[in-house]
Amino acid sequence: MSAELRAKNLGIDFPVQTPGYLNLCAKSGIQLITSGHVSDTKGKLGAGLTTQQGYEAAKQCAVKILQSVHHRHGTLDGLRVVKLLGCVNSAPDFIEQHLVINGASDLLHQVFGKETDGYHARSALGFASLPTGVAVEVEAIFEIAG
């Protein structure tokens, strides 16, 4: 089954996007590089939000990334996930950023394959705050198959 079909089977839709202030997905050579995509969930992990809520917020970010990549490239097929950067709005003693960003990684594994095109490098970092108080922000780099 193709990545595009797996995404659609997971309920991910691909609405038309209108250009905004920044490019949500830029193409450079054989790479697609996304801007940071933020969760709809707001708040701080470890101070009001649970790790599970953060996981779902990171998954929201990954859905938005897939929508932007689809808009730029026209399909999810023929792509390989190279790298994710996950930023978590964290209380000072919160140490489960990696478990939060698993929400994004797990979705990309489902769409692209955990041991194939979805197997990616990743960083998961804690921040004192994120823009507009969002819980999570994720950016990604994809490679276009030749």
Secondary structure as a PSIPRED ss2 file (coil, helix, strand):
# PSIPRED VFORMAT (PSIPRED V4.0)

   1 M C   1.000  0.000  0.000
   2 S C   1.000  0.000  0.000
   3 A H   0.000  1.000  0.000
   4 E H   0.000  1.000  0.000
   5 L H   0.000  1.000  0.000
   6 R H   0.000  1.000  0.000
   7 A H   0.000  1.000  0.000
   8 K H   0.000  1.000  0.000
   9 N H   0.000  1.000  0.000
  10 L C   1.000  0.000  0.000
  11 G C   1.000  0.000  0.000
  12 I C   1.000  0.000  0.000
  13 D C   1.000  0.000  0.000
  14 F C   1.000  0.000  0.000
  15 P C   1.000  0.000  0.000
  16 V C   1.000  0.000  0.000
  17 Q C   1.000  0.000  0.000
  18 T C   1.000  0.000  0.000
  19 P C   1.000  0.000  0.000
  20 G C   1.000  0.000  0.000
  21 Y C   1.000  0.000  0.000
  22 L C   1.000  0.000  0.000
  23 N C   1.000  0.000  0.000
  24 L C   1.000  0.000  0.000
  25 C E   0.000  0.000  1.000
  26 A E   0.000  0.000  1.000
  27 K E   0.000  0.000  1.000
  28 S E   0.000  0.000  1.000
  29 G C   1.000  0.000  0.000
  30 I C   1.000  0.000  0.000
  31 Q E   0.000  0.000  1.000
  32 L E   0.000  0.000  1.000
  33 I E   0.000  0.000  1.000
  34 T E   0.000  0.000  1.000
  35 S C   1.000  0.000  0.000
  36 G C   1.000  0.000  0.000
  37 H E   0.000  0.000  1.000
  38 V E   0.000  0.000  1.000
  39 S C   1.000  0.000  0.000
  40 D C   1.000  0.000  0.000
  41 T C   1.000  0.000  0.000
  42 K E   0.000  0.000  1.000
  43 G C   1.000  0.000  0.000
  44 K E   0.000  0.000  1.000
  45 L E   0.000  0.000  1.000
  46 G C   1.000  0.000  0.000
  47 A E   0.000  0.000  1.000
  48 G E   0.000  0.000  1.000
  49 L E   0.000  0.000  1.000
  50 T C   1.000  0.000  0.000
  51 T H   0.000  1.000  0.000
  52 Q H   0.000  1.000  0.000
  53 Q H   0.000  1.000  0.000
  54 G H   0.000  1.000  0.000
  55 Y H   0.000  1.000  0.000
  56 E H   0.000  1.000  0.000
  57 A H   0.000  1.000  0.000
  58 A H   0.000  1.000  0.000
  59 K H   0.000  1.000  0.000
  60 Q H   0.000  1.000  0.000
  61 C H   0.000  1.000  0.000
  62 A H   0.000  1.000  0.000
  63 V H   0.000  1.000  0.000
  64 K H   0.000  1.000  0.000
  65 I H   0.000  1.000  0.000
  66 L H   0.000  1.000  0.000
  67 Q H   0.000  1.000  0.000
  68 S H   0.000  1.000  0.000
  69 V H   0.000  1.000  0.000
  70 H H   0.000  1.000  0.000
  71 H H   0.000  1.000  0.000
  72 R H   0.000  1.000  0.000
  73 H H   0.000  1.000  0.000
  74 G C   1.000  0.000  0.000
  75 T C   1.000  0.000  0.000
  76 L C   1.000  0.000  0.000
  77 D C   1.000  0.000  0.000
  78 G C   1.000  0.000  0.000
  79 L E   0.000  0.000  1.000
  80 R E   0.000  0.000  1.000
  81 V E   0.000  0.000  1.000
  82 V E   0.000  0.000  1.000
  83 K E   0.000  0.000  1.000
  84 L E   0.000  0.000  1.000
  85 L E   0.000  0.000  1.000
  86 G E   0.000  0.000  1.000
  87 C E   0.000  0.000  1.000
  88 V E   0.000  0.000  1.000
  89 N E   0.000  0.000  1.000
  90 S E   0.000  0.000  1.000
  91 A C   1.000  0.000  0.000
  92 P C   1.000  0.000  0.000
  93 D C   1.000  0.000  0.000
  94 F C   1.000  0.000  0.000
  95 I C   1.000  0.000  0.000
  96 E C   1.000  0.000  0.000
  97 Q H   0.000  1.000  0.000
  98 H H   0.000  1.000  0.000
  99 L H   0.000  1.000  0.000
 100 V H   0.000  1.000  0.000
 101 I H   0.000  1.000  0.000
 102 N H   0.000  1.000  0.000
 103 G H   0.000  1.000  0.000
 104 A H   0.000  1.000  0.000
 105 S H   0.000  1.000  0.000
 106 D H   0.000  1.000  0.000
 107 L H   0.000  1.000  0.000
 108 L H   0.000  1.000  0.000
 109 H H   0.000  1.000  0.000
 110 Q H   0.000  1.000  0.000
 111 V H   0.000  1.000  0.000
 112 F H   0.000  1.000  0.000
 113 G H   0.000  1.000  0.000
 114 K H   0.000  1.000  0.000
 115 E H   0.000  1.000  0.000
 116 T H   0.000  1.000  0.000
 117 D H   0.000  1.000  0.000
 118 G C   1.000  0.000  0.000
 119 Y C   1.000  0.000  0.000
 120 H C   1.000  0.000  0.000
 121 A E   0.000  0.000  1.000
 122 R E   0.000  0.000  1.000
 123 S E   0.000  0.000  1.000
 124 A E   0.000  0.000  1.000
 125 L E   0.000  0.000  1.000
 126 G E   0.000  0.000  1.000
 127 F E   0.000  0.000  1.000
 128 A C   1.000  0.000  0.000
 129 S C   1.000  0.000  0.000
 130 L C   1.000  0.000  0.000
 131 P H   0.000  1.000  0.000
 132 T H   0.000  1.000  0.000
 133 G H   0.000  1.000  0.000
 134 V E   0.000  0.000  1.000
 135 A C   1.000  0.000  0.000
 136 V E   0.000  0.000  1.000
 137 E E   0.000  0.000  1.000
 138 V E   0.000  0.000  1.000
 139 E E   0.000  0.000  1.000
 140 A E   0.000  0.000  1.000
 141 I E   0.000  0.000  1.000
 142 F E   0.000  0.000  1.000
 143 E E   0.000  0.000  1.000
 144 I E   0.000  0.000  1.000
 145 A C   1.000  0.000  0.000
 146 G C   1.000  0.000  0.000
